[in-house]
Amino acid sequence: MTEFSTWEWIRASGWSAYFLLFISICFGMMQKMGFISKSIGRYLLIAHQTAGWFAFLLAFFHGFLLYFDDYQPFSILEIFIPFQSKYQPIFTGLGIISFYSMFLIFLSTDLLKQVGRNVWKIIHLRNYSLR
């Protein structure tokens, strides 16, 4: 039986989250194209939301596993506070900021009625610049 190390799980979950985030963004953009019918647009919205949620969950799993890695363990502060990591602080910090931006998108979507559509749209579209 093949065993996977923590490092392999960390890498796989990180790359999978990144790929699913890319797919989610593509489906979200395709949904708003003028030549896409509303019936197909509904399926694209479902795919957009599903891929986004799985990307978020895999990104969380990726960060969770960093705490348990034997080779390069991260502290709780290094996992949750951007640019505090000893290992590649710039890339790690950008990953943490991306995770928080995904969380902000989900939170604003859940609170759409309270924050209003204009605020939701600003938060949603502002995240293109973070990718």
N, C-alpha and C positions, 0 to 999 in steps of 0.2 A: 504494500500500500504506500502511496506517495504521501509524504508529509510536507507541509508548507511551513516555512519559517514566518515569524512575525513580520520580518522585513518584506517578504513577498506579499503578504496580506495588505501591508501598508501601501506598497506600490500599486497593487491591483485595485484597491479601493480608491486610491487617489486618481489614478488614470481613468477608472470607470466613472467616477464622479465628474471629472473634467469632460469626458466624452458625452455623458448624458446631459450635462449642462449645455454643451454645444448643440446637441440634438434638440433640446428644449428651446433654445434661442431660435434655431432654424424653423421649428414648427410654429413658434410664436410669430415670427416674421412672415412666414408663408400664409398664416391665417389671415393676416391683414392685407394681403395682396388683392387688388381689385378684381382680378379675373378668377379668383377662387369662389366657387358657389357656397352658399350658406350651409348646405348639407355637408359638404366636405369640410368647411370651416369648423363645424362642430366637432368633427373627428380630430381635426388638427389641434383644436383647443384642448381636447381630452389628452391627446398625445403630448402636447406642450406641458400641461399640468403634471401628468404622470411622470414624464422624464425629469421635470424639475424636482418633484418630490423625491424620486429615487436618487437624483444627484445630491440633494441635500442630505438624505440619509446616509449615502455612501461617504460623503464628505465628513459627516459627524463620526462615522465608523473609523474613517482614516485618522481623524484627530484623536479619537478614543484609543486607538491602537498605539499611537505614538508614546503614550504614557507607559505601555508595557513592553516596549522594545528593549532588548538586552544590549544591543550594539550601540545605539544612540538614544538613550531614554530622554524624554522631555518631561519637565516638571509641569504642574498644573498651570503655573503662571506663564510658562513658555508656550503652552497650548492655547491659552485664552487671551494673552496680551500680545498684540503685534510687535514685531521687531525685538523681542526679548530673548529669542532663542540664541544659543551659542552656535548651533548648526545652521548655516546659511540664513542669517537673520532677515535679509531682504526678501528672499523667496518665501520663507516661512511667514513673515509678516504680511506679504501680499495674499497668501493663501488664507490667513486668518481674516483679513479684511474682506476677501471674497466670500468667505463663509458667513460673516456677519451681514454682508449685503444680500445674500440669498435669504437669510433669516428675516431681514427687513422687508423684502419683497413678499414673503409668505405672510408676515404679520400684517402688512398693509392690505394685502388681499383679503385676509380674514376680517379686518376692520374697515372694509371698503365703505360701508354705510357711515361709519363714524368719521373717517378722515376725508371722505369725499373723493369723487372720481378724478378731479384735477390733481390733488396731492398724490393719489395712487399712481397716476400716469407719470408724474414727475419722478417719483421714486423708481418706477418700473423702467422708464427710459433712461434715467441717469446711470443705471447700472451697465449700459453698453460701454461706457467709458472705462469701467473697471475691468473689463475682460480683455 
